[in-house]
Amino acid sequence: MPGEQLKYTVEVTGELLEGRSADEAKAAFCATFNVDATRADKYFQGRARVLQRHLDAKQANTYEQALRSVGLTSRRVPEQPEEPKKAPALELVAIESPAQASEPEQALMVCPKCQTTQPRAEQCGECGIFVKKYTPPIAAEASTPRARSAPAPAAADTAGPDEEPAAAAMVIDESPDSTNLPSIAAAAAAAVAGAVLWMLIAVNAGMEFGIVAWGIGGAVGIASVLLGGRGQANGILCGALALAAIMGGKYLTAEAMKNEVVDSLSQHMGASAEAVALYDELREDAQLYRELDGSDAALRHFLVTRSYSEADSENGVSEQEIAEFNEYDAPTLLWIDQEQPSFEQWQAQTVESIQDYSSADIIAADFGFLSALFVIFGIATAFRIGRGAVE
């Protein structure tokens, strides 16, 4: 109809404004919109929910201001105009007889919403609300300073003849979250498969690929959602399973590589000429290391001449090379110098030291910025998919 005012729906996006905490925003939301914490929680689950429908531009603006004041972002969605209702056809009505006129007048009521005087009934004939179920609109003045700065408007109830009106002038999406046993089992199975896949790729390629973490997160989330999992709790569970899968894959990779090194040493060390030459060289290194005068210059010279450093001169030896020598090589040289082990004893000790090396230390030594970044991507992907799309 020409000149008809455009109506809007105001939705809460579920995202907090920058600098606002969830607890603070939730308390302000309860005070401003006169709802309890349970109903308020539904607007803080990270997905969009309808707050109120059929608002004019001024009312929609007031709602958006109120949401900004409590720390929530919102959006305004234009509604399609309704088809105009046809006027009722005129009918001839019989004139009251004196007997009818003498009957008591029918009880009247005033609609608490549209203020229309009419015969008493359960439902208003003008605006369609159910009188007993109607709750007055949001008060213009709330109890907190934040609520008073941006009061929520009294908006028209949108319930039709066959619908119940929205409580507290709000329309709430009551769709439940779902975390069920099949979805959990599917996500866990995807996590186990992801950990094994991580290990197989890393061992065969000789290196780890961070992007695999992203794929694991996506697989865990999709597996859960396909079997009905959704919601905040389900998203958190998927994120935790993705983290376990990624770190489990790293652990399996470290163990596999250690076993590969041990097997290689067991097969090739034996009493071969190369192994004996290495044993003799280490004994000589142990003696030279014992004879050092303890100065930094002497240590640097030793590292260069005995090939414990990749530098060509003493000045080129890095602090990291010195630290790694002191942590890993120096104890071995001291043990050889003090114990004077036989070739067989040295061989057994070498294999044992590799087996005892902590897989956690291997993971930590290889865990850099890019590794952390892809782990975060994997967890975030699993959480977002497992939680379900924003409505």
Secondary structure per residue as TSV (DSSP state, phi and psi in degrees):
chain	resnum	aa	ss	phi	psi
A	1	M	-	360.0	132.9
A	2	P	T	-60.2	136.3
A	3	G	T	84.3	-3.1
A	4	E	-	-69.8	136.1
A	5	Q	-	-76.0	134.5
A	6	L	-	-69.6	137.5
A	7	K	-	-106.4	157.2
A	8	Y	E	-133.1	155.7
A	9	T	E	-111.9	131.0
A	10	V	E	-102.3	126.7
A	11	E	E	-117.1	142.2
A	12	V	E	-88.8	124.0
A	13	T	E	-75.6	-19.4
A	14	G	E	89.5	-1.2
A	15	E	E	-101.2	142.5
A	16	L	E	-85.7	148.0
A	17	L	-	-68.8	153.0
A	18	E	T	-60.4	132.9
A	19	G	T	89.9	-0.4
A	20	R	-	-108.0	135.3
A	21	S	-	-88.0	156.1
A	22	A	H	-65.4	-41.2
A	23	D	H	-64.3	-43.1
A	24	E	H	-64.1	-45.0
A	25	A	H	-65.9	-37.4
A	26	K	H	-67.5	-41.1
A	27	A	H	-63.1	-42.5
A	28	A	H	-67.0	-36.0
A	29	F	H	-63.5	-44.9
A	30	C	H	-60.2	-42.1
A	31	A	H	-70.3	-41.2
A	32	T	H	-70.8	-41.9
A	33	F	H	-103.7	7.3
A	34	N	T	57.3	49.0
A	35	V	-	-127.3	160.9
A	36	D	-	-84.3	173.5
A	37	A	H	-65.1	-32.7
A	38	T	H	-63.4	-45.4
A	39	R	H	-71.3	-33.9
A	40	A	H	-66.5	-32.7
A	41	D	H	-55.9	-31.7
A	42	K	T	-66.5	-18.5
A	43	Y	T	-94.5	3.0
A	44	F	S	-122.8	33.6
A	45	Q	S	-106.0	11.7
A	46	G	S	79.8	12.5
A	47	R	S	-135.1	157.0
A	48	A	-	-72.5	140.8
A	49	R	E	-139.4	146.1
A	50	V	E	-72.4	132.9
A	51	L	E	-98.4	-47.7
A	52	Q	E	-157.2	146.5
A	53	R	E	-114.4	171.1
A	54	H	E	54.2	49.7
A	55	L	E	-105.5	144.0
A	56	D	-	-79.4	176.6
A	57	A	H	-60.9	-40.2
A	58	K	H	-67.7	-44.0
A	59	Q	H	-64.4	-43.0
A	60	A	H	-60.9	-39.7
A	61	N	H	-63.8	-39.3
A	62	T	H	-65.9	-41.4
A	63	Y	H	-61.0	-43.4
A	64	E	H	-65.0	-38.1
A	65	Q	H	-64.1	-41.0
A	66	A	H	-62.7	-41.1
A	67	L	H	-66.5	-40.0
A	68	R	H	-63.4	-36.4
A	69	S	H	-67.0	-28.9
A	70	V	H	-89.3	-9.4
A	71	G	T	103.3	19.4
A	72	L	E	-113.0	147.1
A	73	T	E	-88.7	156.1
A	74	S	E	-145.8	172.5
A	75	R	E	-143.8	152.3
A	76	R	E	-110.4	124.9
A	77	V	E	-114.7	119.0
A	78	P	E	-64.8	142.3
A	79	E	-	-101.3	153.1
A	80	Q	-	-73.8	133.2
A	81	P	-	-64.0	142.4
A	82	E	-	-77.7	153.1
A	83	E	-	-69.1	135.1
A	84	P	-	-64.1	141.1
A	85	K	-	-80.0	142.3
A	86	K	-	-76.2	142.0
A	87	A	-	-67.9	141.3
A	88	P	-	-64.3	144.5
A	89	A	-	-68.4	143.8
A	90	L	-	-71.1	139.9
A	91	E	-	-128.9	148.7
A	92	L	-	-78.4	131.1
A	93	V	-	-117.3	131.8
A	94	A	-	-66.1	141.1
A	95	I	-	-71.0	138.4
A	96	E	-	-61.8	138.0
A	97	S	-	-80.4	159.6
A	98	P	H	-54.2	-34.9
A	99	A	H	-65.5	-40.9
A	100	Q	H	-66.4	-38.1
A	101	A	H	-65.7	-26.1
A	102	S	H	-82.2	-11.8
A	103	E	S	-67.5	153.4
A	104	P	-	-60.6	144.0
A	105	E	-	-67.1	146.4
A	106	Q	-	-66.4	140.4
A	107	A	-	-62.5	137.3
A	108	L	E	-110.0	164.2
A	109	M	E	-145.0	162.0
A	110	V	E	-114.2	122.6
A	111	C	-	-59.3	126.8
A	112	P	T	-67.4	-10.6
A	113	K	T	-104.0	-59.4
A	114	C	T	-93.3	-2.6
A	115	Q	-	62.9	25.7
A	116	T	-	-86.4	129.0
A	117	T	E	-81.1	131.6
A	118	Q	E	-163.1	166.6
A	119	P	E	-58.9	145.2
A	120	R	-	-62.2	131.7
A	121	A	-	-158.0	166.6
A	122	E	S	-71.7	-27.4
A	123	Q	B	-125.5	137.5
A	124	C	-	-68.9	130.7
A	125	G	T	-77.3	-11.9
A	126	E	T	-93.9	-53.1
A	127	C	T	-107.7	-9.5
A	128	G	-	87.9	4.5
A	129	I	-	-75.0	155.5
A	130	F	B	-89.5	115.5
A	131	V	G	-60.3	-45.0
A	132	K	G	-67.4	-26.4
A	133	K	G	-97.0	-3.7
A	134	Y	-	-74.3	133.6
A	135	T	-	-111.3	131.5
A	136	P	-	-55.1	148.5
A	137	P	-	-63.8	170.2
A	138	I	-	-58.9	134.2
A	139	A	-	-66.5	145.9
A	140	A	S	-72.0	-27.2
A	141	E	S	-116.8	118.1
A	142	A	-	-98.6	176.0
A	143	S	S	-82.3	-16.6
A	144	T	S	-104.7	154.1
A	145	P	H	-58.7	-35.7
A	146	R	H	-64.9	-41.4
A	147	A	H	-66.5	-37.5
A	148	R	H	-68.4	-26.1
A	149	S	H	-73.1	-23.5
A	150	A	S	-147.0	74.3
A	151	P	-	-65.5	145.2
A	152	A	-	-82.4	142.4
A	153	P	-	-80.0	160.6
A	154	A	-	-85.8	112.7
A	155	A	-	-105.4	157.2
A	156	A	-	-66.5	135.9
A	157	D	-	-71.7	139.1
A	158	T	-	-107.6	7.1
A	159	A	-	-69.0	134.4
A	160	G	-	-89.3	-175.3
A	161	P	T	-58.7	-30.1
A	162	D	T	-104.4	12.1
A	163	E	S	-121.1	154.1
A	164	E	-	-89.5	141.6
A	165	P	-	-68.9	154.4
A	166	A	-	-74.0	134.6
A	167	A	G	-71.8	145.0
A	168	A	G	53.6	33.0
A	169	A	G	58.3	27.7
A	170	M	-	-128.2	146.1
A	171	V	-	-103.5	121.5
A	172	I	-	-115.8	134.6
A	173	D	-	-83.7	112.4
A	174	E	-	-96.6	15.4
A	175	S	-	-62.1	123.9
A	176	P	-	-79.0	156.1
A	177	D	-	-76.9	161.8
A	178	S	B	-145.3	118.9
A	179	T	-	-130.0	104.8
A	180	N	-	-115.2	166.2
A	181	L	H	-61.1	-44.5
A	182	P	H	-60.2	-39.7
A	183	S	H	-68.2	-36.8
A	184	I	H	-65.8	-43.9
A	185	A	H	-62.9	-40.6
A	186	A	H	-64.6	-42.4
A	187	A	H	-64.8	-40.7
A	188	A	H	-65.1	-40.7
A	189	A	H	-63.4	-40.6
A	190	A	H	-64.4	-35.9
A	191	A	H	-65.7	-44.2
A	192	V	H	-62.9	-45.5
A	193	A	H	-61.9	-37.9
A	194	G	H	-64.9	-40.0
A	195	A	H	-63.6	-43.9
A	196	V	H	-65.2	-41.6
A	197	L	H	-62.4	-41.7
A	198	W	H	-56.4	-47.4
A	199	M	H	-63.4	-44.6
A	200	L	H	-62.9	-43.0
A	201	I	H	-64.9	-45.5
A	202	A	H	-65.2	-43.0
A	203	V	H	-68.0	-43.5
A	204	N	H	-73.2	-33.1
A	205	A	H	-87.9	-16.2
A	206	G	T	78.8	9.5
A	207	M	S	-161.3	161.6
A	208	E	-	-96.2	146.4
A	209	F	-	-115.1	114.7
A	210	G	T	-60.2	-29.9
A	211	I	H	-64.5	-20.4
A	212	V	H	-62.4	-32.4
A	213	A	H	-60.7	-39.7
A	214	W	H	-61.2	-46.1
A	215	G	H	-63.5	-37.8
A	216	I	H	-62.5	-44.2
A	217	G	H	-59.0	-44.3
A	218	G	H	-63.8	-41.0
A	219	A	H	-64.7	-41.4
A	220	V	H	-63.4	-47.5
A	221	G	H	-62.7	-44.8
A	222	I	H	-64.2	-42.3
A	223	A	H	-59.5	-40.2
A	224	S	H	-68.8	-46.3
A	225	V	H	-65.1	-36.5
A	226	L	H	-61.7	-25.7
A	227	L	T	-106.0	23.8
A	228	G	T	97.0	1.7
A	229	G	-	-75.9	139.2
A	230	R	B	-165.5	169.0
A	231	G	S	100.9	170.9
A	232	Q	H	-60.6	-47.8
A	233	A	H	-63.4	-39.9
A	234	N	H	-65.8	-38.0
A	235	G	H	-63.3	-42.1
A	236	I	H	-63.9	-42.3
A	237	L	H	-61.2	-43.7
A	238	C	H	-63.7	-40.2
A	239	G	H	-61.9	-41.6
A	240	A	H	-65.7	-40.4
A	241	L	H	-66.6	-36.9
A	242	A	H	-64.0	-42.7
A	243	L	H	-61.4	-45.0
A	244	A	H	-61.9	-38.8
A	245	A	H	-66.1	-43.4
A	246	I	H	-65.6	-49.2
A	247	M	H	-68.7	-33.5
A	248	G	H	-64.2	-39.7
A	249	G	H	-62.7	-39.6
A	250	K	H	-64.7	-40.5
A	251	Y	H	-65.0	-45.9
A	252	L	H	-60.3	-37.2
A	253	T	H	-64.9	-44.6
A	254	A	H	-62.3	-42.8
A	255	E	H	-64.8	-42.3
A	256	A	H	-64.1	-40.7
A	257	M	H	-69.2	-37.2
A	258	K	H	-62.4	-46.0
A	259	N	H	-63.2	-35.4
A	260	E	H	-65.9	-41.1
A	261	V	H	-66.1	-43.8
A	262	V	H	-62.0	-44.4
A	263	D	H	-61.5	-40.4
A	264	S	H	-65.0	-42.5
A	265	L	H	-64.6	-41.9
A	266	S	H	-63.0	-34.5
A	267	Q	H	-79.7	-33.6
A	268	H	H	-109.0	-19.4
A	269	M	-	-70.8	-65.5
A	270	G	T	39.8	-141.7
A	271	A	T	-111.4	34.7
A	272	S	-	-69.4	162.7
A	273	A	H	-62.5	-37.4
A	274	E	H	-66.0	-42.2
A	275	A	H	-66.1	-41.8
A	276	V	H	-64.4	-40.1
A	277	A	H	-63.5	-40.1
A	278	L	H	-65.3	-39.8
A	279	Y	H	-62.2	-46.5
A	280	D	H	-64.1	-37.6
A	281	E	H	-66.1	-39.8
A	282	L	H	-67.2	-36.6
A	283	R	H	-64.0	-40.2
A	284	E	H	-66.8	-41.3
A	285	D	H	-60.2	-40.5
A	286	A	H	-63.0	-41.1
A	287	Q	H	-66.6	-44.3
A	288	L	H	-65.0	-37.3
A	289	Y	H	-66.2	-37.3
A	290	R	H	-65.6	-30.5
A	291	E	T	-84.5	-3.4
A	292	L	-	-62.8	148.2
A	293	D	-	-84.4	3.2
A	294	G	S	88.3	-2.4
A	295	S	-	-81.3	158.2
A	296	D	H	-66.5	-37.8
A	297	A	H	-64.7	-41.3
A	298	A	H	-64.8	-40.1
A	299	L	H	-65.2	-43.2
A	300	R	H	-62.0	-41.2
A	301	H	H	-62.7	-41.6
A	302	F	H	-62.7	-43.9
A	303	L	H	-63.6	-36.3
A	304	V	H	-74.7	-47.8
A	305	T	H	-72.1	-27.8
A	306	R	T	-101.3	12.9
A	307	S	T	65.0	32.1
A	308	Y	S	-91.7	-1.8
A	309	S	S	-134.1	149.8
A	310	E	S	-86.3	-2.7
A	311	A	-	-74.8	156.0
A	312	D	S	-92.3	-14.0
A	313	S	S	-144.3	165.2
A	314	E	G	-59.3	-37.8
A	315	N	G	-68.4	-20.0
A	316	G	G	-86.5	-6.4
A	317	V	-	-71.2	126.7
A	318	S	-	-85.4	159.2
A	319	E	H	-64.4	-32.9
A	320	Q	H	-65.1	-40.1
A	321	E	H	-63.9	-39.7
A	322	I	H	-63.9	-44.1
A	323	A	H	-63.9	-42.0
A	324	E	H	-67.1	-36.9
A	325	F	I	-64.1	-46.6
A	326	N	I	-63.2	-31.3
A	327	E	I	-83.4	-38.5
A	328	Y	I	-109.9	-44.8
A	329	D	I	-89.2	-40.2
A	330	A	H	-58.0	-45.4
A	331	P	H	-59.4	-35.9
A	332	T	H	-66.8	-43.1
A	333	L	H	-65.2	-39.6
A	334	L	H	-65.1	-39.8
A	335	W	H	-63.8	-42.3
A	336	I	H	-65.0	-41.1
A	337	D	H	-68.6	-37.6
A	338	Q	H	-83.5	-39.7
A	339	E	H	-92.6	-20.8
A	340	Q	-	47.5	58.7
A	341	P	-	-70.1	154.2
A	342	S	-	-73.6	171.7
A	343	F	H	-59.4	-43.3
A	344	E	H	-65.8	-39.8
A	345	Q	H	-65.4	-42.4
A	346	W	H	-62.3	-41.6
A	347	Q	H	-62.9	-46.1
A	348	A	H	-64.3	-39.9
A	349	Q	H	-65.5	-37.1
A	350	T	H	-63.4	-46.2
A	351	V	H	-64.2	-42.2
A	352	E	H	-64.7	-39.5
A	353	S	H	-65.2	-34.8
A	354	I	H	-68.7	-42.1
A	355	Q	H	-65.3	-33.2
A	356	D	H	-82.0	-9.1
A	357	Y	S	-66.1	130.2
A	358	S	-	-68.8	130.4
A	359	S	H	-64.9	-32.1
A	360	A	H	-63.2	-37.3
A	361	D	H	-66.7	-37.1
A	362	I	H	-63.8	-44.3
A	363	I	H	-62.8	-45.2
A	364	A	H	-63.9	-38.6
A	365	A	H	-66.7	-27.2
A	366	D	H	-100.5	-0.7
A	367	F	-	-91.6	101.8
A	368	G	-	-110.8	-164.6
A	369	F	H	-62.4	-45.8
A	370	L	H	-65.0	-37.0
A	371	S	H	-60.9	-46.7
A	372	A	H	-62.6	-39.2
A	373	L	H	-62.7	-45.5
A	374	F	H	-71.4	-31.0
A	375	V	H	-62.6	-43.5
A	376	I	H	-62.7	-42.9
A	377	F	H	-58.8	-43.9
A	378	G	H	-62.9	-44.4
A	379	I	H	-64.8	-45.3
A	380	A	H	-63.3	-39.2
A	381	T	H	-64.7	-44.8
A	382	A	H	-62.2	-41.8
A	383	F	H	-64.1	-47.4
A	384	R	H	-66.4	-43.4
A	385	I	H	-68.9	-43.4
A	386	G	H	-66.1	-29.7
A	387	R	H	-71.0	-31.7
A	388	G	-	104.8	155.0
A	389	A	-	-66.7	150.4
A	390	V	-	-66.9	131.5
A	391	E	-	-81.1	360.0
